[in-house]
Amino acid sequence: MKLTLKVWRQKSSQSQGKFVEYQLDEISEGSSFLEMLDILSEQQVANGQEPVAFDHDCREGICGSCSLTINGIPHGPENATTACQLHMRHFHDGQTITIEPWRAAPFPVIKDLITDRTAFDKIIQSGGFITGRNGSAVDANASPIAKDIADYAMDAAACIGCGACVAACPNASAMLFTAAKVSHMNSLPQGKPEKDRRALAMVSTMDGEGFGGCTNIGECAAVCPKSISLDMIAQLNRDYTVAKVKDFFYLVP
């Protein structure tokens, strides 16, 4: 395959970025998208130029590191697929592919295609924990959990925190991410003691980090590589409303 790549290049968060065009030849349809970028980087190094910087780690769709907007779509054109799982057979010979980082104020560009997603870490730090006892591990059967609740918690826990939901949302909202994390822990008995405090703290931190409000457009769920449902946002809204009322009456510990 012959490809024309328009890649966003930016030396640092303080510098001005721009799209730079590259030509690639003989790209195998069996290559992954990140392998194609590796070939581009090798070509750049061979020509004495600086390779394109991009985030990656597991390359198995698990870690959430690969944060690429491909032809205007976070993670590319395939549903429920991370950028590292995307293969070149989904593109055609002679195609022009535009590659850029997540576009959201809370995710400033560090370099080229790499963005700083520390804001997500802060949301997790504010409430992503449970009160657990010290000592030996609790027996797995000590807290029986109904299958429907366990399935719901697993669906929420599937979120890999990649940030595609924020990049796709016109408001740069982090509601889907926050909702998945809150719903995961609030639905399980281990997370019940902090349920109200968690909802208040994580939503407050989300707002404080500059993410926009949710207006139910649905772009977040459409691009989520783990198919997190909008139902999670509805659950977060319910949990947050209950917690806010309790907090008003000084019932939140």
C-alpha positions in Angstrom: 0.0 0.0 0.0 1.0 3.6 -0.7 -0.1 6.1 1.9 0.0 9.8 2.4 0.1 10.7 6.1 -0.7 14.1 7.5 0.7 14.0 11.0 0.5 16.6 13.7 4.0 17.7 14.8 4.5 19.8 17.9 7.9 20.0 19.8 6.4 20.9 23.2 3.3 22.2 24.9 4.7 25.7 24.5 5.5 25.5 20.8 3.2 26.0 17.8 2.1 22.7 16.1 1.3 22.0 12.5 0.5 19.1 10.1 3.4 17.6 8.2 2.9 15.4 5.2 4.8 12.1 4.7 4.7 9.4 2.0 5.0 5.7 2.8 5.3 2.9 0.3 4.9 -0.9 0.6 2.9 -0.9 3.8 1.4 -4.4 4.4 -2.3 -4.7 4.9 -1.5 -7.0 7.8 0.4 -4.4 9.7 -1.2 -2.7 12.7 -1.6 1.0 12.7 1.1 1.5 15.3 3.4 -0.7 13.3 2.8 1.6 10.3 3.9 4.5 12.5 7.0 2.5 13.6 7.9 2.2 9.9 7.4 6.0 9.5 9.7 6.6 12.5 12.4 4.3 11.1 12.2 6.2 7.8 12.6 9.5 9.7 15.6 8.2 11.6 17.2 6.9 8.4 16.8 10.4 6.9 18.4 12.1 9.9 15.1 13.5 11.1 13.2 13.2 14.4 10.7 10.4 14.6 7.0 11.0 15.4 6.3 10.7 19.1 3.2 8.8 20.1 2.0 6.9 23.2 1.8 3.1 23.3 2.4 0.3 25.7 0.6 -3.1 25.6 -0.5 -3.0 22.0 -3.3 -5.4 23.0 -6.1 -2.9 23.6 -5.8 -3.1 27.4 -3.6 -0.2 28.7 -5.4 2.8 27.1 -2.1 4.5 26.1 -2.7 4.8 22.3 -4.3 8.2 22.0 -4.6 8.9 18.3 -7.4 10.7 16.4 -7.4 9.1 12.9 -9.3 10.9 10.2 -11.2 12.8 12.8 -12.3 9.8 14.8 -10.6 8.8 18.1 -9.0 5.4 17.7 -10.0 5.3 14.0 -12.9 4.0 11.9 -13.5 0.6 13.5 -16.0 0.2 16.4 -14.9 -1.0 19.8 -11.2 -1.0 18.6 -8.2 0.8 20.1 -5.7 2.4 17.7 -3.2 -0.4 18.5 -5.7 -3.0 17.4 -6.5 -1.2 14.2 -5.0 -2.8 11.1 -4.1 -1.3 7.7 -6.5 -3.6 5.9 -9.2 -1.1 7.0 -7.6 1.5 4.7 -7.0 1.5 1.0 -4.1 2.0 -1.3 -3.4 5.7 -2.0 -5.4 6.9 0.9 -4.6 10.1 2.8 -4.7 9.5 6.6 -4.8 12.4 9.0 -3.3 11.7 12.5 -3.6 14.0 15.4 -3.6 13.9 19.2 -6.7 14.2 21.5 -8.1 17.7 21.2 -9.3 18.8 24.6 -8.1 21.6 26.9 -7.6 19.2 29.9 -5.4 17.1 27.7 -2.5 19.5 26.7 -0.2 18.2 24.0 3.3 17.2 25.4 4.8 16.4 22.1 3.5 15.4 18.6 0.7 12.9 19.3 1.3 12.6 23.0 -1.1 14.3 25.4 -1.0 14.8 29.2 -3.9 12.9 30.8 -3.0 13.6 34.4 -6.5 15.0 34.8 -7.9 11.5 34.7 -5.4 10.4 37.4 -6.6 13.2 39.6 -10.2 12.1 39.2 -9.3 8.5 40.2 -7.2 9.7 43.1 -10.2 11.7 44.5 -12.4 8.7 45.0 -11.2 5.5 43.3 -10.5 3.6 46.5 -12.3 1.5 49.1 -12.0 1.1 52.8 -10.3 -2.2 53.1 -9.1 -4.1 56.2 -5.4 -4.7 56.8 -4.0 -8.2 57.1 -4.7 -11.3 55.0 -6.9 -11.2 51.9 -10.6 -11.6 52.4 -12.1 -14.9 51.2 -13.5 -14.7 47.8 -16.9 -16.0 48.9 -17.2 -13.7 52.0 -19.3 -11.2 50.1 -21.7 -13.0 47.6 -22.5 -10.8 44.7 -25.5 -11.3 42.4 -24.7 -12.1 38.8 -26.4 -9.1 37.4 -24.5 -6.8 39.7 -21.2 -8.5 39.0 -21.8 -8.3 35.3 -22.7 -4.6 35.6 -19.5 -3.9 37.6 -17.4 -5.8 35.1 -18.9 -3.7 32.2 -18.0 -0.5 34.0 -14.5 -1.8 35.0 -13.8 -2.4 31.3 -13.0 1.3 30.9 -9.3 1.6 30.1 -9.1 5.4 30.7 -7.9 6.2 27.2 -9.7 9.5 26.9 -11.4 8.9 23.6 -14.7 9.9 25.1 -13.3 13.3 26.0 -11.7 13.8 22.5 -14.9 12.9 20.7 -17.2 15.0 22.9 -17.9 18.6 21.5 -17.9 19.7 25.2 -14.7 17.8 26.1 -16.8 16.1 28.9 -15.3 13.3 31.0 -18.7 12.0 32.2 -18.4 8.6 30.6 -15.0 7.9 32.1 -16.0 9.3 35.5 -19.3 7.4 35.4 -17.6 4.1 34.6 -15.2 4.5 37.5 -17.9 5.6 40.0 -20.4 2.9 38.8 -17.8 0.1 39.0 -17.1 0.8 42.7 -20.5 2.0 43.8 -22.2 -1.1 42.6 -20.1 -3.5 44.7 -20.5 -4.1 48.4 -16.8 -3.2 49.0 -17.4 0.3 47.6 -20.7 1.0 49.4 -19.2 2.8 52.5 -17.7 5.6 50.3 -20.5 5.6 47.7 -21.8 9.1 48.4 -18.4 10.7 49.1 -17.0 9.1 46.0 -19.6 10.5 43.7 -19.3 14.0 45.1 -15.5 14.0 45.1 -15.0 12.5 41.6 -17.5 14.8 39.9 -16.1 17.8 41.8 -12.6 16.9 40.6 -13.8 16.4 37.1 -15.3 19.8 37.0 -12.2 21.4 38.6 -10.0 19.9 35.9 -11.8 21.9 33.2 -13.8 19.1 31.5 -17.1 20.3 30.0 -20.6 19.3 30.9 -22.5 16.4 29.4 -25.3 17.2 27.0 -26.2 13.6 26.1 -24.8 13.9 22.5 -23.6 10.3 22.7 -20.3 10.7 20.8 -18.4 9.3 23.8 -20.1 6.0 23.8 -19.9 5.8 20.0 -16.1 5.9 20.0 -15.4 4.1 23.3 -13.2 1.1 22.4 -14.7 -0.9 25.3 -18.3 0.0 24.5 -19.1 1.7 27.8 -22.8 2.4 27.8 -24.5 5.8 28.3 -26.4 4.0 31.1 -23.3 4.5 33.2 -23.8 8.3 33.0 -27.4 8.0 34.0 -26.3 5.9 37.0 -23.7 8.5 38.0 -26.3 11.3 37.8 -28.6 9.3 40.1 -25.7 8.6 42.6 -24.6 12.2 42.5 -28.1 13.6 43.0 -28.7 11.3 46.1 -25.3 12.2 47.5 -25.9 15.9 47.0 -29.2 15.7 48.9 -27.6 13.8 51.7 -24.7 16.2 51.8 -27.2 19.1 52.2 -28.6 17.4 55.3 -25.1 16.6 56.6 -25.6 12.8 56.0 -22.5 12.2 54.0 -19.6 11.0 56.2 
